[in-house]
């Protein structure tokens, strides 16, 4: 499923879980899977999955490492997939619907400013989660929205002081 999710948006071919590895190989991509058993037991179910992509371009540069790779981590909770890590930033957000990921300097008022922009533009927020590296350092805000915000709203978010980057994702 991870390979399908990576390949499907960049392939003109029909991609499913059966042919995803083959389509990736055709495109010159190398898929490496490593399973790490923390206590040595094969019977304990997986807690999470972490994906590392090397040599990629990203719409969310804050997720890129110095080596040019991207790392994301997720888990399934109550039957719903959750994003738990983007680059070095921890977050806990349900992966369904529409999502705005916003990287900013951690300081008072940013959550309110972005929320006010969405409210003024009549965009309903369904949930929000914030993670940070340390107080006053880098933070990530994940905002679930009912519909795609208009370009004007996205521009206002981009122009908000302390917001370093953001991306809108339609899941």
JOCORHU-V22097 format. One line per field, one symbol per residue. phi: phi as a letter, one per 20 degrees, with the letter a starting at -180 (. if undefined). A space follows every 50 residues. Layout:
# JOCORHU-V22097
phi=???
This chain:
# JOCORHU-V22097
phi=.ffgffegfddeffdcffdgffffffeneddcdcddefdneeefffebcd ddddlcdcfcgfeeefendccccbbdclmdfcedbcmedebcbfebndcd dcdbffbfnfgfffffgfffemdeeeabbccbfagmdeccddcecfbfff gfffffffefgnfeabbecee
